[in-house]
Amino acid sequence: MTNKNNLPILAILGGTGKEGPGLALRWALAGYPVIIGSRQHEKAQATADELNSILESDSIQGFENGIAARKADICVLTVVYSAHEPAIKSLKDDLRGKILVDATARVDFRNPIPPTPPSAARLAQTVLGDQVRVVAAFQNVPAAALRKNLDQPLKEDVLICADDPEDAGEVIKLAESVGMKAYYAGNLDNAVVVEGLTSILISMNKHYGSKTGSINISGIDKA
Ligand SMILES: NC(=O)c1ccc[n+]([C@@H]2O[C@H](COP(=O)([O-])OP(=O)(O)OC[C@H]3O[C@@H](n4cnc5c(N)ncnc54)[C@H](OP(=O)(O)O)[C@@H]3O)[C@@H](O)[C@H]2O)c1
């Protein structure tokens, strides 16, 4: 896999749905080597081919989730929220030594209510143990915003939760590489509030007829 920019290799696990491909497109455009993961290699490759045709490049590859995770430096989990825990358990060995960015918001689009603690990311950290550094991020970034106006930077802000602020810093770089402002927002327990914000945003999108409601932070000067 070519990596002329010496950037970390990113794997988007469950990257064949709505959220994963948008993140993949954005990071590939920013120069990151990107791998799409799926339970099925053929499905991952089909999504990679589709995204490469949009980008007119071959910078995105597709593999089965476990292989994708092993090939990557940073993994981003975008499986459907109802499969979060089994997916984490099945990928435990493959994720060893990596940062896992957990984008899970356990909110049902049809009946949006805030989830209860522990946060999905805290649960992931508990299952995966200290061999994996879990960072929660991107739960409030809508798939529809990622896919449109690819030539423009994203305007969404991102709240990043991690037990180690240094790990959060790695993911802040990923968000900033595609134009988003990203803020360290405390440890993994706080991520349940970020997931809950998704419930609010879905409700607002429905009420106001939007697909791209998100958040912006004020009052904090990021030097
Ligand atoms: N959609 C959004 O706007 C948005 C925004 C922010 C955060 N998120 C979060 O991002 C995550 C993905 O959301 P999404 O809307 O992209 O979901 P999705 O399209 O419904 O599903 C994503 C992928 O999950 C995989 N999957 C389905 N069942 C699975 C199972 N039993 N085990 C393992 N993998 C399974 C599928 O991949 P394969 O069949 O290829 O394995 C599917 O393509 C969710 O946690 C969601 O809360 C979504």
The ligand as a Gaussian input file, in Angstrom:
#p B3LYP/6-31G(d) Opt

LIG

0 1
 N      -25.073000       7.109000       9.953000
 C      -24.654000       8.219000      10.569000
 O      -24.955000       9.361000      10.144000
 C      -23.762000       8.119000      11.781000
 C      -23.203000       9.293000      12.317000
 C      -22.346000       9.200000      13.428000
 C      -22.070000       7.954000      13.981000
 N      -22.647000       6.837000      13.442000
 C      -22.330000       5.548000      14.058000
 O      -21.549000       4.820000      13.146000
 C      -21.890000       3.435000      13.224000
 C      -22.291000       2.955000      11.847000
 O      -23.451000       3.633000      11.453000
 P      -24.024000       3.381000       9.961000
 O      -25.201000       4.261000       9.831000
 O      -22.921000       3.465000       8.987000
 O      -24.503000       1.846000      10.107000
 P      -25.004000       0.852000       8.986000
 O      -24.866000       1.466000       7.641000
 O      -26.356000       0.355000       9.382000
 O      -24.014000      -0.407000       9.157000
 C      -22.624000      -0.293000       9.038000
 C      -22.017000      -1.662000       8.801000
 O      -22.203000      -2.513000       9.943000
 C      -21.887000      -3.834000       9.513000
 N      -22.684000      -4.800000      10.244000
 C      -24.032000      -5.006000      10.168000
 N      -24.406000      -6.017000      10.993000
 C      -23.269000      -6.459000      11.595000
 C      -22.968000      -7.500000      12.521000
 N      -23.955000      -8.283000      13.026000
 N      -21.678000      -7.667000      12.922000
 C      -20.692000      -6.884000      12.419000
 N      -20.916000      -5.906000      11.520000
 C      -22.180000      -5.689000      11.123000
 C      -22.203000      -3.899000       8.005000
 O      -20.971000      -4.169000       7.349000
 P      -20.665000      -5.584000       6.632000
 O      -21.976000      -6.196000       6.260000
 O      -19.894000      -5.129000       5.426000
 O      -19.853000      -6.353000       7.584000
 C      -22.670000      -2.482000       7.696000
 O      -22.299000      -2.028000       6.420000
 C      -23.016000       3.304000      14.254000
 O      -22.487000       2.914000      15.474000
 C      -23.573000       4.701000      14.338000
 O      -24.077000       4.983000      15.610000
 C      -23.466000       6.884000      12.362000

